[in-house]
């Protein structure tokens, strides 16, 4: 399911670098979070695959990052566990 080629930082040439709020629909299974879709600017983006997941600590905050694809683009979304919000941190087209 996961490979180094799927990591977000492997796809940097044309990615956007802004962060925007998004709403994310998820499934919780066996203590893990699986994003199913996200909503950005009134549009729904289905998640066909989670290609990578990692977490980063920023002081008291923990950010859970997910690299997800809708089949046409790769998106980086994250969840802030302290303040309980989701953000879209970037996107790039799949090649």
C-alpha positions in Angstrom: 0.0 0.0 0.0 2.7 2.5 0.9 6.0 3.1 -1.0 8.7 5.7 -1.0 7.5 6.8 -4.4 4.1 7.8 -2.8 5.6 10.1 -0.3 4.5 13.7 -0.6 8.0 15.1 -0.7 8.8 13.0 -3.8 6.3 15.2 -5.8 7.5 18.7 -5.4 7.9 20.4 -8.8 4.4 21.9 -9.4 2.9 21.7 -5.9 1.0 24.6 -4.4 2.4 25.8 -1.0 -0.6 27.4 0.7 -2.7 26.1 3.6 -6.5 26.3 3.6 -9.2 24.9 5.9 -10.9 21.8 4.7 -13.6 19.5 6.0 -12.6 15.9 5.9 -14.9 12.8 6.1 -13.1 9.9 7.8 -13.6 6.3 8.9 -12.1 5.1 12.2 -11.0 1.5 12.0 -8.9 -0.4 14.6 -7.6 2.8 16.1 -6.6 4.4 12.8 -8.0 7.2 10.7 -8.8 6.7 7.0 -9.8 9.9 5.1 -12.6 9.1 2.6 -13.2 12.6 1.1 -12.5 16.2 1.7 -14.4 19.4 1.0 -12.6 22.5 -0.3 -14.3 25.7 -1.5 -17.7 24.0 -2.0 -16.3 21.0 -3.9 -16.0 17.4 -2.8 -12.8 15.5 -3.5 -13.1 11.7 -3.1 -10.0 10.0 -1.7 -9.2 7.0 -3.8 -6.1 6.1 -1.9 -4.1 7.2 1.1 -0.5 7.0 -0.2 1.4 8.0 2.9 0.8 9.0 6.6 3.2 10.6 9.0 3.0 12.7 12.2 5.0 15.7 13.3 5.2 17.2 16.8 5.3 21.0 17.0 5.6 21.8 20.6 2.3 20.8 22.3 0.7 20.2 18.9 0.8 17.0 16.9 0.0 17.2 13.2 -1.1 14.1 11.4 -0.3 14.4 7.7 -2.0 12.3 5.0 -0.9 12.2 1.4 -4.1 11.3 -0.6 -5.1 11.0 -4.2 -8.3 11.4 -6.1 -6.7 9.7 -9.1 -5.8 12.9 -10.9 -3.9 14.8 -8.2 -2.0 14.3 -5.0 -3.0 16.3 -2.0 -1.4 16.8 1.4 -3.9 17.3 4.2 -3.3 17.3 7.9 -5.1 17.2 11.2 -4.1 19.3 14.2 -4.8 17.2 17.3 -4.6 20.1 19.8 -6.9 22.5 18.0 -9.0 19.9 16.1 -8.9 21.2 12.6 -8.0 20.0 9.1 -5.9 21.9 6.5 -5.1 21.4 2.9 -1.3 22.0 2.8 -0.6 21.5 -0.9 -1.4 19.7 -4.1 0.3 18.6 -7.3 -0.9 16.7 -10.4 0.0 13.0 -10.7 2.2 12.3 -13.6 
